[in-house]
Amino acid sequence: MSEVPLSTLIAYSAERLKQAEVSFGQGTLNAFDEAVWLVLWRLGLPLDTDLDEVAEQAVSPAQQADCTALIEERITARKPAAYLTREAWLQGVSFYIDERAIVPRSLIAEVLSDGTIDAWLSDQTRKVLDLCTGNGSLAVLAALAWPEVQLTGADISHDALAVATINVERHGLQERVTLVHSDGLSGLNPPEHGPFDLILCNPPYVCQASMDALPAEFRAEPELALAGGTDGMDFVRQLFKDAPARMNEHAVLVLEIGHEVEHFIAAFPELEVAWLDTSAGDDQLVLVTREALLTLSRT
């Protein structure tokens, strides 16, 4: 085996992933991007490397073997790349991740970073809850976006909270982000926790039919973070009942529902919501006011 250009190794790796029909959607959306991620990581190169500048960089036979072994592990194990590299990126921010928590990819990260929901907040916004925090990525991103805000990250999984702790410490946010074990909102009662000015929630919302059809890569993630019951709305129903008591008067709730828009509308046909634009469309994130939730509870 002789040296090859980096571009050749990436192209070969992408073709192997494509031929093996691995599934994407947990950090990348196609074989080429996944190959770039894994090859650059294995070679110790920054993931934001300009590929045009390093395309002709020589890769030794030993390095090729290391990269090929990683690609083959990705194919054989059918684990998300983030679990193999122990790192995931969201809005340009790096997070630690392992099998104890779902791979971070929430669209809520977009509206935190681009200021979409800022108009719904005020200069009195001080307490924010990231419910179903997983590895803590949304809590960290919210803390970075709003330096004056105190964050609470809550999850039913002790394992996920252990991962979140790593990320809170990694970003030096121990003084501003508190992690709490809670089954939904049951463990978050004012005045110790809240009331909150904003609740962020990427809940388990995958309906049973979709759960049954999930590729192996997604089944490698904690089912607790994905499965939302027959129509995907089990957690959301309880959340909408419990949330008003934990929200300030003008508080809002930002909720991810992914591809379950039909089930969401069927479950809450009378609920007034604002749909938020994202890179995946305008039907996957909703913003709900406390008043709308109170109206829902009275119907």
C-alpha positions in Angstrom: 0.0 0.0 0.0 1.3 3.4 -0.9 0.4 7.0 0.1 -2.8 8.5 -1.3 -4.2 12.0 -1.3 -6.6 12.8 1.5 -9.4 13.4 -1.1 -9.0 9.9 -2.4 -9.3 8.4 1.0 -12.4 10.4 1.8 -14.0 9.5 -1.6 -13.3 5.8 -0.9 -14.7 6.0 2.6 -17.8 7.7 1.4 -18.4 5.0 -1.3 -18.0 2.3 1.4 -20.6 3.9 3.6 -22.9 4.4 0.6 -22.5 0.7 -0.5 -23.1 -0.5 3.1 -26.4 1.5 3.2 -25.7 3.0 6.6 -28.3 5.5 7.9 -27.6 9.2 8.5 -29.3 12.0 10.4 -27.4 12.0 13.6 -24.9 14.7 12.8 -24.6 14.3 9.0 -27.1 13.8 6.2 -25.1 11.9 3.6 -22.2 9.5 3.1 -19.7 12.1 2.0 -20.1 14.3 5.1 -20.0 11.3 7.3 -16.7 10.2 5.7 -15.2 13.6 6.1 -16.1 13.6 9.8 -14.7 10.2 10.5 -11.5 10.6 8.4 -10.6 14.0 9.7 -11.3 12.9 13.3 -9.1 9.8 12.9 -6.3 11.9 11.4 -6.5 14.4 14.1 -7.5 17.3 11.8 -10.1 19.9 12.8 -13.6 19.2 11.5 -13.8 22.6 10.0 -10.7 22.0 7.9 -10.9 23.5 4.4 -11.0 20.4 2.3 -9.7 22.2 -0.8 -6.6 23.2 1.1 -5.8 19.6 2.2 -7.1 17.6 -0.7 -3.7 16.6 -1.9 -2.2 16.0 1.6 -0.5 12.6 1.6 -2.0 9.9 3.9 0.4 7.2 4.9 -0.5 3.5 4.6 -0.8 3.3 8.4 -3.1 6.2 8.5 -5.2 4.7 5.7 -5.5 1.5 7.7 -6.6 3.4 10.8 -9.3 5.3 8.9 -10.5 2.2 7.0 -10.8 0.4 10.4 -13.0 3.2 11.7 -15.2 3.2 8.6 -15.6 -0.5 8.9 -16.5 -0.2 12.6 -19.1 2.4 11.6 -20.6 -0.1 9.1 -20.4 -3.2 11.3 -21.5 -1.7 14.6 -24.2 0.5 13.0 -23.5 3.0 15.7 -23.8 6.8 15.1 -20.5 8.3 14.2 -20.8 10.6 17.3 -20.7 7.5 19.6 -17.5 6.4 17.9 -15.8 9.7 18.1 -17.3 10.7 21.5 -18.0 14.1 20.1 -21.0 15.9 18.5 -21.3 19.4 17.1 -24.4 21.6 17.3 -24.3 25.2 15.9 -20.6 25.1 15.8 -20.2 24.1 19.5 -18.5 20.9 20.5 -20.2 18.5 23.0 -19.1 15.2 24.6 -21.5 12.3 23.8 -21.7 8.6 24.4 -24.4 5.9 24.4 -25.9 7.1 27.6 -27.6 10.0 25.8 -29.2 10.7 22.5 -27.0 12.3 19.9 -27.7 16.0 20.0 -29.4 17.3 16.8 -32.4 19.3 18.1 -33.7 22.0 15.7 -34.2 24.2 18.8 -30.5 24.8 18.7 -31.1 26.8 15.5 -33.7 29.2 17.0 -31.4 29.7 20.0 -28.5 30.7 17.8 -30.3 32.8 15.2 -32.4 34.8 17.7 -35.7 33.6 16.3 -37.3 33.4 19.8 -35.7 36.5 21.2 -38.8 38.6 20.3 -40.9 36.4 22.6 -38.6 37.1 25.6 -38.0 40.2 27.6 -35.4 41.9 29.7 -37.1 40.1 32.6 -36.2 36.7 31.2 -34.0 35.2 33.9 -35.0 31.5 34.3 -34.9 29.0 31.5 -35.7 25.3 31.6 -34.3 22.7 29.2 -36.6 19.8 29.7 -35.4 16.4 28.5 -31.9 17.9 28.4 -30.1 14.7 27.3 -26.4 15.6 27.0 -27.1 19.2 28.1 -26.4 20.7 24.7 -29.5 23.0 24.5 -28.9 24.2 28.1 -25.3 25.0 27.2 -26.3 26.8 24.0 -29.0 28.8 25.8 -26.5 29.8 28.5 -24.1 30.9 25.8 -26.8 32.9 23.9 -28.1 34.7 27.1 -25.3 35.4 29.6 -27.7 36.9 32.1 -29.9 33.8 32.3 -29.9 30.9 34.8 -30.5 27.5 33.2 -32.0 24.3 34.6 -31.5 21.1 32.7 -33.8 18.3 33.6 -34.0 14.7 32.5 -35.5 11.4 33.8 -32.3 9.6 32.9 -29.5 9.6 35.5 -27.2 8.4 32.7 -28.0 11.3 30.5 -27.5 13.7 33.3 -24.0 12.3 33.9 -23.2 13.1 30.3 -24.8 16.6 30.7 -22.6 17.2 33.7 -19.5 16.6 31.5 -20.7 19.2 29.0 -21.6 21.8 31.6 -18.2 21.5 33.1 -16.5 21.4 29.7 -18.0 24.8 28.9 -17.4 26.2 32.4 -21.1 26.8 33.1 -21.4 25.2 36.6 -22.4 28.5 38.1 -25.3 29.1 35.7 -26.6 25.6 34.7 -28.2 23.4 37.3 -29.0 19.8 36.4 -32.0 18.1 38.0 -33.4 14.6 37.9 -37.1 14.8 37.0 -39.7 12.7 35.4 -41.2 15.3 33.1 -42.0 18.4 35.2 -42.9 16.4 38.4 -39.6 17.2 40.1 -39.5 20.9 39.2 -41.7 22.8 41.6 -41.4 26.5 42.5 -39.9 28.2 44.3 -36.9 25.8 44.3 -37.1 25.3 40.6 -38.9 28.0 38.6 -41.3 29.4 37.8 -39.7 29.7 34.4 -39.7 32.4 31.8 -39.0 30.0 29.0 -39.2 26.2 28.6 -37.3 24.4 25.9 -38.2 20.8 25.3 -37.1 18.2 22.7 -39.2 15.4 24.1 -39.6 11.7 23.2 -42.1 12.2 20.3 -41.5 9.3 17.9 -44.8 7.4 17.3 -44.8 3.6 17.6 -45.0 3.0 13.8 -41.9 5.1 13.3 -40.1 3.4 16.2 -40.8 0.0 14.7 -39.2 1.2 11.4 -36.1 2.9 12.9 -32.7 2.0 11.4 -30.1 0.3 13.6 -28.2 3.6 14.2 -31.3 5.1 15.8 -32.0 2.0 17.8 -28.5 2.4 19.3 -29.8 5.5 21.1 -31.7 5.3 24.4 -35.3 4.4 23.5 -36.4 6.5 26.5 -35.3 9.6 24.6 -37.3 8.7 21.5 -40.4 6.7 22.0 -43.6 8.8 22.5 -46.3 6.2 22.5 -48.8 5.2 19.8 -49.1 8.7 18.3 -45.9 10.1 19.8 -47.7 12.6 22.0 -47.8 10.8 25.4 -45.1 13.0 26.9 -46.5 16.2 25.3 -50.0 15.7 26.7 -48.7 15.5 30.2 -46.3 18.4 29.6 -49.1 20.7 28.4 -51.1 19.8 31.5 -48.2 20.5 34.0 -46.4 23.4 32.3 -48.6 26.4 33.2 -48.0 25.9 37.0 -44.2 26.1 36.3 -44.4 29.1 34.0 -44.4 32.9 34.7 -47.3 34.9 33.4 -45.7 35.8 30.0 -43.6 32.6 29.7 -43.5 30.6 26.5 -42.7 27.0 25.7 -40.7 25.9 22.6 -41.3 22.3 21.6 -39.8 20.1 19.0 -42.2 17.6 17.4 -40.1 16.5 14.4 -42.0 14.7 11.7 -45.1 14.1 13.9 -46.9 17.2 12.8 -50.1 15.3 11.8 -50.2 13.6 15.2 -49.6 16.8 17.0 -52.4 18.6 15.2 -54.7 15.7 15.7 -53.9 15.6 19.5 -54.3 19.4 20.0 -56.6 20.7 17.2 -57.7 23.8 19.2 -54.3 24.8 20.5 -53.0 28.2 19.3 -49.3 27.9 18.5 -46.7 29.7 16.5 -44.7 27.6 14.0 -41.0 28.4 13.9 -38.9 28.3 10.7 -35.9 25.9 10.7 -33.6 24.3 8.2 -35.9 21.3 8.2 -39.1 23.3 7.4 -41.7 25.3 9.3 -43.7 22.4 10.8 -41.3 20.8 13.3 -40.9 23.4 16.0 -43.8 25.1 17.8 -43.9 28.0 20.3 -46.8 28.0 22.8 -47.7 30.7 25.3 -48.8 30.0 28.9 -52.1 31.5 28.1 -52.7 29.1 25.2 -51.9 26.2 27.5 -54.3 27.5 30.1 -57.0 27.8 27.4 -56.3 24.2 26.3 -56.7 23.0 29.9 -60.1 24.6 30.1 -61.4 22.9 27.0 
